[in-house]
């Protein structure tokens, strides 16, 4: 096989594989992803980020309440043992 035929075969293979990939529904990477740029956040993404932040704050509060209850319970048990 001479070099021009080899190049044509490679181009044909890339073309066929890209068609198969498209038919299978495999997404191709965009130029933005290849450069490493951060994705642009839409309004839904921003709303979800705010909701996650609120939920994290609520979890912190619940953890603090739980730890305080455990400490007070441990103190009560120790005071009953001392009697």
PDB file of N, CA, C and O in Angstrom:
ATOM      1  N   UNK A   1       0.857  -1.168   0.000  1.00  0.00           N
ATOM      2  CA  UNK A   1       0.000   0.000   0.000  1.00  0.00           C
ATOM      3  C   UNK A   1       0.905   1.233   0.000  1.00  0.00           C
ATOM      4  O   UNK A   1       1.803   1.355   0.833  1.00  0.00           O
ATOM      5  N   UNK A   2       0.665   2.117  -0.914  1.00  0.00           N
ATOM      6  CA  UNK A   2       1.500   3.312  -1.001  1.00  0.00           C
ATOM      7  C   UNK A   2       0.930   4.406  -0.090  1.00  0.00           C
ATOM      8  O   UNK A   2      -0.214   4.297   0.353  1.00  0.00           O
ATOM      9  N   UNK A   3       1.708   5.457   0.198  1.00  0.00           N
ATOM     10  CA  UNK A   3       1.294   6.483   1.166  1.00  0.00           C
ATOM     11  C   UNK A   3      -0.041   7.168   0.867  1.00  0.00           C
ATOM     12  O   UNK A   3      -0.815   7.368   1.803  1.00  0.00           O
ATOM     13  N   UNK A   4      -0.360   7.538  -0.371  1.00  0.00           N
ATOM     14  CA  UNK A   4      -1.668   8.177  -0.582  1.00  0.00           C
ATOM     15  C   UNK A   4      -2.850   7.255  -0.253  1.00  0.00           C
ATOM     16  O   UNK A   4      -3.864   7.708   0.278  1.00  0.00           O
ATOM     17  N   UNK A   5      -2.716   5.974  -0.568  1.00  0.00           N
ATOM     18  CA  UNK A   5      -3.788   5.026  -0.234  1.00  0.00           C
ATOM     19  C   UNK A   5      -3.933   4.903   1.277  1.00  0.00           C
ATOM     20  O   UNK A   5      -5.044   4.824   1.801  1.00  0.00           O
ATOM     21  N   UNK A   6      -2.805   4.887   1.966  1.00  0.00           N
ATOM     22  CA  UNK A   6      -2.811   4.778   3.418  1.00  0.00           C
ATOM     23  C   UNK A   6      -3.550   5.975   4.045  1.00  0.00           C
ATOM     24  O   UNK A   6      -4.352   5.799   4.962  1.00  0.00           O
ATOM     25  N   UNK A   7      -3.280   7.169   3.554  1.00  0.00           N
ATOM     26  CA  UNK A   7      -3.943   8.373   4.063  1.00  0.00           C
ATOM     27  C   UNK A   7      -5.438   8.305   3.787  1.00  0.00           C
ATOM     28  O   UNK A   7      -6.239   8.660   4.652  1.00  0.00           O
ATOM     29  N   UNK A   8      -5.822   7.862   2.614  1.00  0.00           N
ATOM     30  CA  UNK A   8      -7.243   7.760   2.266  1.00  0.00           C
ATOM     31  C   UNK A   8      -7.944   6.741   3.161  1.00  0.00           C
ATOM     32  O   UNK A   8      -9.076   6.970   3.588  1.00  0.00           O
ATOM     33  N   UNK A   9      -7.288   5.624   3.447  1.00  0.00           N
ATOM     34  CA  UNK A   9      -7.869   4.606   4.328  1.00  0.00           C
ATOM     35  C   UNK A   9      -8.061   5.168   5.736  1.00  0.00           C
ATOM     36  O   UNK A   9      -9.098   4.933   6.356  1.00  0.00           O
ATOM     37  N   UNK A  10      -7.091   5.895   6.241  1.00  0.00           N
ATOM     38  CA  UNK A  10      -7.209   6.472   7.591  1.00  0.00           C
ATOM     39  C   UNK A  10      -8.353   7.489   7.636  1.00  0.00           C
ATOM     40  O   UNK A  10      -9.136   7.496   8.585  1.00  0.00           O
ATOM     41  N   UNK A  11      -8.453   8.343   6.622  1.00  0.00           N
ATOM     42  CA  UNK A  11      -9.541   9.322   6.578  1.00  0.00           C
ATOM     43  C   UNK A  11     -10.898   8.614   6.521  1.00  0.00           C
ATOM     44  O   UNK A  11     -11.843   9.036   7.187  1.00  0.00           O
ATOM     45  N   UNK A  12     -10.997   7.550   5.737  1.00  0.00           N
ATOM     46  CA  UNK A  12     -12.245   6.796   5.635  1.00  0.00           C
ATOM     47  C   UNK A  12     -12.597   6.160   6.984  1.00  0.00           C
ATOM     48  O   UNK A  12     -13.761   6.158   7.385  1.00  0.00           O
ATOM     49  N   UNK A  13     -11.588   5.617   7.687  1.00  0.00           N
ATOM     50  CA  UNK A  13     -11.847   4.996   8.993  1.00  0.00           C
ATOM     51  C   UNK A  13     -12.350   6.032  10.000  1.00  0.00           C
ATOM     52  O   UNK A  13     -13.286   5.764  10.754  1.00  0.00           O
ATOM     53  N   UNK A  14     -11.732   7.204  10.011  1.00  0.00           N
ATOM     54  CA  UNK A  14     -12.169   8.256  10.936  1.00  0.00           C
ATOM     55  C   UNK A  14     -13.598   8.670  10.622  1.00  0.00           C
ATOM     56  O   UNK A  14     -14.406   8.857  11.532  1.00  0.00           O
ATOM     57  N   UNK A  15     -13.913   8.811   9.352  1.00  0.00           N
ATOM     58  CA  UNK A  15     -15.261   9.180   8.937  1.00  0.00           C
ATOM     59  C   UNK A  15     -16.275   8.125   9.366  1.00  0.00           C
ATOM     60  O   UNK A  15     -17.331   8.463   9.901  1.00  0.00           O
ATOM     61  N   UNK A  16     -15.965   6.854   9.135  1.00  0.00           N
ATOM     62  CA  UNK A  16     -16.884   5.757   9.500  1.00  0.00           C
ATOM     63  C   UNK A  16     -17.073   5.701  11.010  1.00  0.00           C
ATOM     64  O   UNK A  16     -18.198   5.557  11.490  1.00  0.00           O
ATOM     65  N   UNK A  17     -15.966   5.816  11.773  1.00  0.00           N
ATOM     66  CA  UNK A  17     -16.087   5.762  13.224  1.00  0.00           C
ATOM     67  C   UNK A  17     -16.874   6.952  13.772  1.00  0.00           C
ATOM     68  O   UNK A  17     -17.602   6.811  14.755  1.00  0.00           O
ATOM     69  N   UNK A  18     -16.736   8.117  13.149  1.00  0.00           N
ATOM     70  CA  UNK A  18     -17.505   9.264  13.624  1.00  0.00           C
ATOM     71  C   UNK A  18     -18.998   9.073  13.358  1.00  0.00           C
ATOM     72  O   UNK A  18     -19.825   9.492  14.168  1.00  0.00           O
ATOM     73  N   UNK A  19     -19.348   8.454  12.249  1.00  0.00           N
ATOM     74  CA  UNK A  19     -20.757   8.165  11.957  1.00  0.00           C
ATOM     75  C   UNK A  19     -21.306   7.149  12.957  1.00  0.00           C
ATOM     76  O   UNK A  19     -22.413   7.315  13.469  1.00  0.00           O
ATOM     77  N   UNK A  20     -20.537   6.102  13.234  1.00  0.00           N
ATOM     78  CA  UNK A  20     -20.972   5.083  14.200  1.00  0.00           C
ATOM     79  C   UNK A  20     -21.146   5.709  15.580  1.00  0.00           C
ATOM     80  O   UNK A  20     -22.123   5.424  16.273  1.00  0.00           O
ATOM     81  N   UNK A  21     -20.199   6.564  15.982  1.00  0.00           N
ATOM     82  CA  UNK A  21     -20.287   7.230  17.279  1.00  0.00           C
ATOM     83  C   UNK A  21     -21.531   8.106  17.352  1.00  0.00           C
ATOM     84  O   UNK A  21     -22.214   8.137  18.376  1.00  0.00           O
ATOM     85  N   UNK A  22     -21.822   8.810  16.278  1.00  0.00           N
ATOM     86  CA  UNK A  22     -23.014   9.661  16.244  1.00  0.00           C
ATOM     87  C   UNK A  22     -24.293   8.823  16.329  1.00  0.00           C
ATOM     88  O   UNK A  22     -25.226   9.187  17.045  1.00  0.00           O
ATOM     89  N   UNK A  23     -24.339   7.715  15.608  1.00  0.00           N
ATOM     90  CA  UNK A  23     -25.526   6.846  15.626  1.00  0.00           C
ATOM     91  C   UNK A  23     -25.735   6.212  16.997  1.00  0.00           C
ATOM     92  O   UNK A  23     -26.874   5.980  17.401  1.00  0.00           O
ATOM     93  N   UNK A  24     -24.644   5.928  17.720  1.00  0.00           N
ATOM     94  CA  UNK A  24     -24.761   5.326  19.048  1.00  0.00           C
ATOM     95  C   UNK A  24     -25.110   6.363  20.114  1.00  0.00           C
ATOM     96  O   UNK A  24     -25.437   6.008  21.246  1.00  0.00           O
ATOM     97  N   UNK A  25     -25.042   7.626  19.758  1.00  0.00           N
ATOM     98  CA  UNK A  25     -25.411   8.682  20.694  1.00  0.00           C
ATOM     99  C   UNK A  25     -24.299   9.067  21.640  1.00  0.00           C
ATOM    100  O   UNK A  25     -24.571   9.646  22.692  1.00  0.00           O
ATOM    101  N   UNK A  26     -23.056   8.770  21.308  1.00  0.00           N
ATOM    102  CA  UNK A  26     -21.922   9.118  22.160  1.00  0.00           C
ATOM    103  C   UNK A  26     -21.585  10.585  21.891  1.00  0.00           C
ATOM    104  O   UNK A  26     -21.282  10.946  20.754  1.00  0.00           O
ATOM    105  N   UNK A  27     -21.633  11.440  22.927  1.00  0.00           N
ATOM    106  CA  UNK A  27     -21.358  12.857  22.690  1.00  0.00           C
ATOM    107  C   UNK A  27     -19.887  13.095  22.391  1.00  0.00           C
ATOM    108  O   UNK A  27     -19.012  12.431  22.946  1.00  0.00           O
ATOM    109  N   UNK A  28     -19.631  14.039  21.518  1.00  0.00           N
ATOM    110  CA  UNK A  28     -18.251  14.398  21.214  1.00  0.00           C
ATOM    111  C   UNK A  28     -17.860  15.583  22.080  1.00  0.00           C
ATOM    112  O   UNK A  28     -18.708  16.386  22.471  1.00  0.00           O
ATOM    113  N   UNK A  29     -16.589  15.685  22.373  1.00  0.00           N
ATOM    114  CA  UNK A  29     -16.109  16.779  23.201  1.00  0.00           C
ATOM    115  C   UNK A  29     -16.086  18.059  22.385  1.00  0.00           C
ATOM    116  O   UNK A  29     -15.689  18.067  21.220  1.00  0.00           O
ATOM    117  N   UNK A  30     -16.514  19.123  23.009  1.00  0.00           N
ATOM    118  CA  UNK A  30     -16.515  20.409  22.318  1.00  0.00           C
ATOM    119  C   UNK A  30     -15.130  21.041  22.435  1.00  0.00           C
ATOM    120  O   UNK A  30     -14.297  20.592  23.222  1.00  0.00           O
ATOM    121  N   UNK A  31     -14.900  22.060  21.663  1.00  0.00           N
ATOM    122  CA  UNK A  31     -13.617  22.765  21.715  1.00  0.00           C
ATOM    123  C   UNK A  31     -13.407  23.378  23.093  1.00  0.00           C
ATOM    124  O   UNK A  31     -12.274  23.443  23.571  1.00  0.00           O
ATOM    125  N   UNK A  32     -14.486  23.834  23.743  1.00  0.00           N
ATOM    126  CA  UNK A  32     -14.374  24.424  25.077  1.00  0.00           C
ATOM    127  C   UNK A  32     -13.860  23.384  26.072  1.00  0.00           C
ATOM    128  O   UNK A  32     -13.014  23.697  26.910  1.00  0.00           O
ATOM    129  N   UNK A  33     -14.356  22.165  25.987  1.00  0.00           N
ATOM    130  CA  UNK A  33     -13.900  21.104  26.884  1.00  0.00           C
ATOM    131  C   UNK A  33     -12.457  20.728  26.592  1.00  0.00           C
ATOM    132  O   UNK A  33     -11.696  20.451  27.518  1.00  0.00           O
ATOM    133  N   UNK A  34     -12.066  20.711  25.325  1.00  0.00           N
ATOM    134  CA  UNK A  34     -10.705  20.350  24.968  1.00  0.00           C
ATOM    135  C   UNK A  34      -9.703  21.387  25.468  1.00  0.00           C
ATOM    136  O   UNK A  34      -8.588  21.038  25.854  1.00  0.00           O
ATOM    137  N   UNK A  35     -10.098  22.666  25.462  1.00  0.00           N
ATOM    138  CA  UNK A  35      -9.207  23.710  25.955  1.00  0.00           C
ATOM    139  C   UNK A  35      -9.146  23.715  27.473  1.00  0.00           C
ATOM    140  O   UNK A  35      -8.209  24.264  28.053  1.00  0.00           O
ATOM    141  N   UNK A  36     -10.116  23.119  28.113  1.00  0.00           N
ATOM    142  CA  UNK A  36     -10.143  23.081  29.572  1.00  0.00           C
ATOM    143  C   UNK A  36     -10.895  24.230  30.187  1.00  0.00           C
ATOM    144  O   UNK A  36     -10.775  24.463  31.390  1.00  0.00           O
ATOM    145  N   UNK A  37     -11.679  24.969  29.394  1.00  0.00           N
ATOM    146  CA  UNK A  37     -12.474  26.067  29.936  1.00  0.00           C
ATOM    147  C   UNK A  37     -13.562  25.515  30.840  1.00  0.00           C
ATOM    148  O   UNK A  37     -14.058  24.407  30.639  1.00  0.00           O
ATOM    149  N   UNK A  38     -13.917  26.295  31.823  1.00  0.00           N
ATOM    150  CA  UNK A  38     -15.006  25.903  32.721  1.00  0.00           C
ATOM    151  C   UNK A  38     -16.329  25.972  31.966  1.00  0.00           C
ATOM    152  O   UNK A  38     -16.525  26.872  31.149  1.00  0.00           O
ATOM    153  N   UNK A  39     -17.231  25.042  32.226  1.00  0.00           N
ATOM    154  CA  UNK A  39     -18.527  25.091  31.554  1.00  0.00           C
ATOM    155  C   UNK A  39     -19.331  26.302  32.013  1.00  0.00           C
ATOM    156  O   UNK A  39     -19.203  26.755  33.151  1.00  0.00           O
ATOM    157  N   UNK A  40     -20.143  26.806  31.129  1.00  0.00           N
ATOM    158  CA  UNK A  40     -20.982  27.961  31.438  1.00  0.00           C
ATOM    159  C   UNK A  40     -22.185  27.468  32.244  1.00  0.00           C
ATOM    160  O   UNK A  40     -22.890  26.545  31.837  1.00  0.00           O
ATOM    161  N   UNK A  41     -22.400  28.109  33.399  1.00  0.00           N
ATOM    162  CA  UNK A  41     -23.507  27.698  34.262  1.00  0.00           C
ATOM    163  C   UNK A  41     -24.788  28.390  33.838  1.00  0.00           C
ATOM    164  O   UNK A  41     -24.831  29.607  33.654  1.00  0.00           O
ATOM    165  N   UNK A  42     -25.825  27.589  33.689  1.00  0.00           N
ATOM    166  CA  UNK A  42     -27.133  28.126  33.359  1.00  0.00           C
ATOM    167  C   UNK A  42     -27.886  28.462  34.628  1.00  0.00           C
ATOM    168  O   UNK A  42     -27.383  28.227  35.726  1.00  0.00           O
ATOM    169  N   UNK A  43     -29.078  29.006  34.497  1.00  0.00           N
ATOM    170  CA  UNK A  43     -29.855  29.386  35.689  1.00  0.00           C
ATOM    171  C   UNK A  43     -30.231  28.173  36.548  1.00  0.00           C
ATOM    172  O   UNK A  43     -30.289  28.276  37.774  1.00  0.00           O
ATOM    173  N   UNK A  44     -30.483  27.040  35.918  1.00  0.00           N
ATOM    174  CA  UNK A  44     -30.831  25.828  36.678  1.00  0.00           C
ATOM    175  C   UNK A  44     -29.647  25.362  37.517  1.00  0.00           C
ATOM    176  O   UNK A  44     -29.811  24.965  38.671  1.00  0.00           O
ATOM    177  N   UNK A  45     -28.454  25.412  36.929  1.00  0.00           N
ATOM    178  CA  UNK A  45     -27.255  25.005  37.652  1.00  0.00           C
ATOM    179  C   UNK A  45     -27.003  25.923  38.836  1.00  0.00           C
ATOM    180  O   UNK A  45     -26.659  25.459  39.923  1.00  0.00           O
ATOM    181  N   UNK A  46     -27.169  27.211  38.633  1.00  0.00           N
ATOM    182  CA  UNK A  46     -26.967  28.157  39.734  1.00  0.00           C
ATOM    183  C   UNK A  46     -27.979  27.931  40.853  1.00  0.00           C
ATOM    184  O   UNK A  46     -27.630  28.004  42.031  1.00  0.00           O
ATOM    185  N   UNK A  47     -29.232  27.655  40.487  1.00  0.00           N
ATOM    186  CA  UNK A  47     -30.263  27.394  41.496  1.00  0.00           C
ATOM    187  C   UNK A  47     -29.917  26.137  42.291  1.00  0.00           C
ATOM    188  O   UNK A  47     -30.073  26.101  43.512  1.00  0.00           O
ATOM    189  N   UNK A  48     -29.452  25.117  41.593  1.00  0.00           N
ATOM    190  CA  UNK A  48     -29.099  23.873  42.275  1.00  0.00           C
ATOM    191  C   UNK A  48     -27.885  24.052  43.191  1.00  0.00           C
ATOM    192  O   UNK A  48     -27.819  23.459  44.267  1.00  0.00           O
ATOM    193  N   UNK A  49     -26.931  24.871  42.755  1.00  0.00           N
ATOM    194  CA  UNK A  49     -25.766  25.140  43.618  1.00  0.00           C
ATOM    195  C   UNK A  49     -26.189  25.847  44.897  1.00  0.00           C
ATOM    196  O   UNK A  49     -25.698  25.523  45.978  1.00  0.00           O
ATOM    197  N   UNK A  50     -27.105  26.822  44.780  1.00  0.00           N
ATOM    198  CA  UNK A  50     -27.602  27.520  45.965  1.00  0.00           C
ATOM    199  C   UNK A  50     -28.333  26.559  46.891  1.00  0.00           C
ATOM    200  O   UNK A  50     -28.182  26.627  48.111  1.00  0.00           O
ATOM    201  N   UNK A  51     -29.126  25.664  46.308  1.00  0.00           N
ATOM    202  CA  UNK A  51     -29.868  24.697  47.119  1.00  0.00           C
ATOM    203  C   UNK A  51     -28.916  23.747  47.848  1.00  0.00           C
ATOM    204  O   UNK A  51     -29.132  23.418  49.014  1.00  0.00           O
ATOM    205  N   UNK A  52     -27.877  23.314  47.166  1.00  0.00           N
ATOM    206  CA  UNK A  52     -26.890  22.433  47.799  1.00  0.00           C
ATOM    207  C   UNK A  52     -26.204  23.160  48.944  1.00  0.00           C
ATOM    208  O   UNK A  52     -25.984  22.573  50.004  1.00  0.00           O
ATOM    209  N   UNK A  53     -25.861  24.436  48.747  1.00  0.00           N
ATOM    210  CA  UNK A  53     -25.226  25.212  49.811  1.00  0.00           C
ATOM    211  C   UNK A  53     -26.145  25.326  51.020  1.00  0.00           C
ATOM    212  O   UNK A  53     -25.691  25.180  52.155  1.00  0.00           O
ATOM    213  N   UNK A  54     -27.432  25.586  50.793  1.00  0.00           N
ATOM    214  CA  UNK A  54     -28.390  25.671  51.894  1.00  0.00           C
ATOM    215  C   UNK A  54     -28.497  24.343  52.634  1.00  0.00           C
ATOM    216  O   UNK A  54     -28.562  24.315  53.863  1.00  0.00           O
ATOM    217  N   UNK A  55     -28.515  23.239  51.881  1.00  0.00           N
ATOM    218  CA  UNK A  55     -28.609  21.927  52.511  1.00  0.00           C
ATOM    219  C   UNK A  55     -27.362  21.605  53.328  1.00  0.00           C
ATOM    220  O   UNK A  55     -27.454  20.982  54.386  1.00  0.00           O
ATOM    221  N   UNK A  56     -26.200  22.027  52.841  1.00  0.00           N
ATOM    222  CA  UNK A  56     -24.970  21.818  53.612  1.00  0.00           C
ATOM    223  C   UNK A  56     -25.019  22.570  54.935  1.00  0.00           C
ATOM    224  O   UNK A  56     -24.597  22.050  55.968  1.00  0.00           O
ATOM    225  N   UNK A  57     -25.535  23.796  54.899  1.00  0.00           N
ATOM    226  CA  UNK A  57     -25.662  24.577  56.136  1.00  0.00           C
ATOM    227  C   UNK A  57     -26.622  23.904  57.107  1.00  0.00           C
ATOM    228  O   UNK A  57     -26.363  23.865  58.310  1.00  0.00           O
ATOM    229  N   UNK A  58     -27.724  23.375  56.595  1.00  0.00           N
ATOM    230  CA  UNK A  58     -28.687  22.687  57.462  1.00  0.00           C
ATOM    231  C   UNK A  58     -28.072  21.440  58.080  1.00  0.00           C
ATOM    232  O   UNK A  58     -28.322  21.132  59.245  1.00  0.00           O
ATOM    233  N   UNK A  59     -27.263  20.717  57.295  1.00  0.00           N
ATOM    234  CA  UNK A  59     -26.595  19.514  57.827  1.00  0.00           C
ATOM    235  C   UNK A  59     -25.636  19.903  58.940  1.00  0.00           C
ATOM    236  O   UNK A  59     -25.544  19.207  59.952  1.00  0.00           O
ATOM    237  N   UNK A  60     -24.914  21.018  58.763  1.00  0.00           N
ATOM    238  CA  UNK A  60     -24.001  21.464  59.818  1.00  0.00           C
ATOM    239  C   UNK A  60     -24.758  21.743  61.107  1.00  0.00           C
ATOM    240  O   UNK A  60     -24.304  21.380  62.192  1.00  0.00           O
ATOM    241  N   UNK A  61     -25.912  22.388  60.987  1.00  0.00           N
ATOM    242  CA  UNK A  61     -26.720  22.696  62.171  1.00  0.00           C
ATOM    243  C   UNK A  61     -27.187  21.399  62.833  1.00  0.00           C
ATOM    244  O   UNK A  61     -27.112  21.264  64.054  1.00  0.00           O
ATOM    245  N   UNK A  62     -27.662  20.457  62.042  1.00  0.00           N
ATOM    246  CA  UNK A  62     -28.128  19.184  62.608  1.00  0.00           C
ATOM    247  C   UNK A  62     -26.990  18.420  63.270  1.00  0.00           C
ATOM    248  O   UNK A  62     -27.184  17.802  64.317  1.00  0.00           O
ATOM    249  N   UNK A  63     -25.806  18.457  62.671  1.00  0.00           N
ATOM    250  CA  UNK A  63     -24.659  17.787  63.294  1.00  0.00           C
ATOM    251  C   UNK A  63     -24.317  18.437  64.628  1.00  0.00           C
ATOM    252  O   UNK A  63     -24.020  17.745  65.603  1.00  0.00           O
ATOM    253  N   UNK A  64     -24.358  19.767  64.671  1.00  0.00           N
ATOM    254  CA  UNK A  64     -24.056  20.469  65.913  1.00  0.00           C
ATOM    255  C   UNK A  64     -25.078  20.111  66.983  1.00  0.00           C
ATOM    256  O   UNK A  64     -24.706  19.869  68.131  1.00  0.00           O
ATOM    257  N   UNK A  65     -26.361  20.073  66.627  1.00  0.00           N
ATOM    258  CA  UNK A  65     -27.407  19.719  67.588  1.00  0.00           C
ATOM    259  C   UNK A  65     -27.192  18.293  68.092  1.00  0.00           C
ATOM    260  O   UNK A  65     -27.327  18.026  69.286  1.00  0.00           O
ATOM    261  N   UNK A  66     -26.860  17.385  67.185  1.00  0.00           N
ATOM    262  CA  UNK A  66     -26.651  15.991  67.566  1.00  0.00           C
ATOM    263  C   UNK A  66     -25.471  15.855  68.522  1.00  0.00           C
ATOM    264  O   UNK A  66     -25.557  15.131  69.513  1.00  0.00           O
ATOM    265  N   UNK A  67     -24.390  16.536  68.237  1.00  0.00           N
ATOM    266  CA  UNK A  67     -23.207  16.459  69.095  1.00  0.00           C
ATOM    267  C   UNK A  67     -23.512  17.052  70.461  1.00  0.00           C
ATOM    268  O   UNK A  67     -23.097  16.501  71.480  1.00  0.00           O
ATOM    269  N   UNK A  68     -24.224  18.157  70.494  1.00  0.00           N
ATOM    270  CA  UNK A  68     -24.576  18.769  71.774  1.00  0.00           C
ATOM    271  C   UNK A  68     -25.452  17.831  72.598  1.00  0.00           C
ATOM    272  O   UNK A  68     -25.270  17.725  73.811  1.00  0.00           O
ATOM    273  N   UNK A  69     -26.390  17.157  71.964  1.00  0.00           N
ATOM    274  CA  UNK A  69     -27.250  16.225  72.690  1.00  0.00           C
ATOM    275  C   UNK A  69     -26.447  15.052  73.223  1.00  0.00           C
ATOM    276  O   UNK A  69     -26.681  14.597  74.343  1.00  0.00           O
ATOM    277  N   UNK A  70     -25.504  14.558  72.435  1.00  0.00           N
ATOM    278  CA  UNK A  70     -24.681  13.443  72.898  1.00  0.00           C
ATOM    279  C   UNK A  70     -23.847  13.868  74.096  1.00  0.00           C
ATOM    280  O   UNK A  70     -23.706  13.112  75.057  1.00  0.00           O
ATOM    281  N   UNK A  71     -23.292  15.080  74.045  1.00  0.00           N
ATOM    282  CA  UNK A  71     -22.478  15.555  75.162  1.00  0.00           C
ATOM    283  C   UNK A  71     -23.331  15.737  76.414  1.00  0.00           C
ATOM    284  O   UNK A  71     -22.912  15.363  77.509  1.00  0.00           O
ATOM    285  N   UNK A  72     -24.506  16.299  76.263  1.00  0.00           N
ATOM    286  CA  UNK A  72     -25.356  16.504  77.441  1.00  0.00           C
ATOM    287  C   UNK A  72     -25.835  15.161  77.988  1.00  0.00           C
ATOM    288  O   UNK A  72     -25.956  14.998  79.202  1.00  0.00           O
ATOM    289  N   UNK A  73     -26.107  14.208  77.114  1.00  0.00           N
ATOM    290  CA  UNK A  73     -26.514  12.880  77.561  1.00  0.00           C
ATOM    291  C   UNK A  73     -25.371  12.191  78.298  1.00  0.00           C
ATOM    292  O   UNK A  73     -25.588  11.538  79.319  1.00  0.00           O
ATOM    293  N   UNK A  74     -24.168  12.336  77.786  1.00  0.00           N
ATOM    294  CA  UNK A  74     -23.012  11.738  78.454  1.00  0.00           C
ATOM    295  C   UNK A  74     -22.793  12.374  79.818  1.00  0.00           C
ATOM    296  O   UNK A  74     -22.433  11.688  80.775  1.00  0.00           O
ATOM    297  N   UNK A  75     -23.011  13.685  79.913  1.00  0.00           N
ATOM    298  CA  UNK A  75     -22.854  14.368  81.204  1.00  0.00           C
ATOM    299  C   UNK A  75     -23.895  13.875  82.199  1.00  0.00           C
ATOM    300  O   UNK A  75     -23.583  13.664  83.371  1.00  0.00           O
ATOM    301  N   UNK A  76     -25.132  13.692  81.739  1.00  0.00           N
ATOM    302  CA  UNK A  76     -26.185  13.202  82.633  1.00  0.00           C
ATOM    303  C   UNK A  76     -25.872  11.793  83.121  1.00  0.00           C
ATOM    304  O   UNK A  76     -26.079  11.481  84.293  1.00  0.00           O
ATOM    305  N   UNK A  77     -25.379  10.951  82.236  1.00  0.00           N
ATOM    306  CA  UNK A  77     -25.029   9.574  82.636  1.00  0.00           C
ATOM    307  C   UNK A  77     -23.916   9.600  83.654  1.00  0.00           C
ATOM    308  O   UNK A  77     -23.966   8.862  84.638  1.00  0.00           O
ATOM    309  N   UNK A  78     -22.896  10.442  83.440  1.00  0.00           N
ATOM    310  CA  UNK A  78     -21.800  10.538  84.389  1.00  0.00           C
ATOM    311  C   UNK A  78     -22.280  11.063  85.740  1.00  0.00           C
ATOM    312  O   UNK A  78     -21.822  10.598  86.784  1.00  0.00           O
ATOM    313  N   UNK A  79     -23.196  12.025  85.726  1.00  0.00           N
ATOM    314  CA  UNK A  79     -23.707  12.555  87.001  1.00  0.00           C
ATOM    315  C   UNK A  79     -24.507  11.493  87.734  1.00  0.00           C
ATOM    316  O   UNK A  79     -24.474  11.452  88.963  1.00  0.00           O
ATOM    317  N   UNK A  80     -25.224  10.633  87.024  1.00  0.00           N
ATOM    318  CA  UNK A  80     -25.966   9.545  87.668  1.00  0.00           C
ATOM    319  C   UNK A  80     -25.016   8.487  88.216  1.00  0.00           C
ATOM    320  O   UNK A  80     -25.312   7.874  89.241  1.00  0.00           O
ATOM    321  N   UNK A  81     -23.905   8.264  87.573  1.00  0.00           N
ATOM    322  CA  UNK A  81     -22.924   7.291  88.076  1.00  0.00           C
ATOM    323  C   UNK A  81     -22.287   7.775  89.372  1.00  0.00           C
ATOM    324  O   UNK A  81     -21.978   6.981  90.261  1.00  0.00           O
ATOM    325  N   UNK A  82     -22.096   9.076  89.465  1.00  0.00           N
ATOM    326  CA  UNK A  82     -21.439   9.638  90.653  1.00  0.00           C
ATOM    327  C   UNK A  82     -22.315   9.536  91.900  1.00  0.00           C
ATOM    328  O   UNK A  82     -21.797   9.649  93.011  1.00  0.00           O
ATOM    329  N   UNK A  83     -23.586   9.333  91.758  1.00  0.00           N
ATOM    330  CA  UNK A  83     -24.499   9.282  92.906  1.00  0.00           C
ATOM    331  C   UNK A  83     -24.291   8.069  93.695  1.00  0.00           C
ATOM    332  O   UNK A  83     -24.973   7.860  94.698  1.00  0.00           O
TER     333      UNK A  83
END
